[in-house]
Amino acid sequence: MAGTASGTQQVLSAEQKKILEAFKNCDKPAGAKDIAEATGIDKKTVSSTITKLKKDNLLDSPERCKYGITGDGINALDG
């Protein structure tokens, strides 16, 4: 049973939701500093959360040190 089945509900913390919402509201890829400023969450916390969200395929990195929300990320917020 390795891997996760598609359609599996992602359980997000309030902080993860806030960070994903900030990415969803960006019109271009954003860095941790941008998201920290937008959310009021500490930059180190944002950075570590971005790492986890990338691992979970909820964010991607279209350019170096910039991130954007994926379709899975949008679905996780809407779910």
C-alpha positions as CSV (number, residue, x, y, z in Angstrom):
1,M,0.0,0.0,0.0
2,A,2.7,2.4,-0.9
3,G,1.8,5.9,-2.0
4,T,-1.5,7.7,-1.6
5,A,-4.6,7.2,-3.7
6,S,-5.7,10.2,-5.7
7,G,-8.7,11.8,-4.2
8,T,-7.4,11.2,-0.7
9,Q,-8.5,14.1,1.5
10,Q,-5.6,16.2,2.8
11,V,-6.0,17.3,6.4
12,L,-4.5,20.8,6.7
13,S,-3.7,22.8,9.8
14,A,-5.1,26.3,10.1
15,E,-1.6,27.6,9.3
16,Q,-1.2,25.5,6.2
17,K,-4.6,26.7,5.0
18,K,-3.7,30.3,5.6
19,I,-0.4,29.8,3.6
20,L,-2.2,28.0,0.7
21,E,-4.8,30.7,0.6
22,A,-2.1,33.3,0.3
23,F,-0.6,31.4,-2.6
24,K,-4.0,31.0,-4.2
25,N,-4.4,34.8,-4.1
26,C,-1.0,35.4,-5.8
27,D,-1.1,36.2,-9.5
28,K,2.5,34.9,-9.9
29,P,4.9,32.5,-8.1
30,A,5.8,33.9,-4.6
31,G,8.7,33.4,-2.2
32,A,8.5,32.6,1.5
33,K,9.2,36.2,2.4
34,D,6.2,37.4,0.3
35,I,3.9,34.8,2.0
36,A,5.2,35.7,5.4
37,E,4.4,39.3,4.8
38,A,0.9,38.5,3.4
39,T,0.0,36.2,6.3
40,G,1.9,37.6,9.3
41,I,3.4,34.2,9.9
42,D,7.1,34.0,10.7
43,K,9.3,33.5,7.6
44,K,11.0,30.4,9.1
45,T,7.6,28.8,9.7
46,V,6.4,29.7,6.2
47,S,9.6,28.1,4.8
48,S,9.2,24.8,6.7
49,T,5.5,24.7,5.8
50,I,6.3,25.3,2.1
51,T,8.7,22.3,2.2
52,K,6.0,20.1,3.6
53,L,3.3,21.4,1.2
54,K,5.7,20.8,-1.8
55,K,6.4,17.2,-0.6
56,D,2.6,16.7,-0.5
57,N,2.3,18.1,-4.0
58,L,0.1,21.0,-2.9
59,L,2.7,23.6,-4.0
60,D,5.2,23.4,-6.9
61,S,8.3,25.5,-7.7
62,P,8.1,26.9,-11.2
63,E,11.2,29.0,-10.6
64,R,14.0,29.0,-8.1
65,C,12.8,30.0,-4.6
66,K,9.4,30.8,-5.9
67,Y,6.3,28.7,-5.4
68,G,2.8,28.4,-6.7
69,I,-0.3,26.4,-5.6
70,T,-1.1,23.2,-7.6
71,G,-4.4,21.9,-8.6
72,D,-4.1,19.4,-5.6
73,G,-3.5,22.4,-3.4
74,I,-6.6,24.2,-4.6
75,N,-8.6,21.0,-4.1
76,A,-7.3,20.6,-0.6
77,L,-8.5,24.1,0.3
78,D,-11.9,23.5,-1.3
79,G,-12.3,20.1,0.3
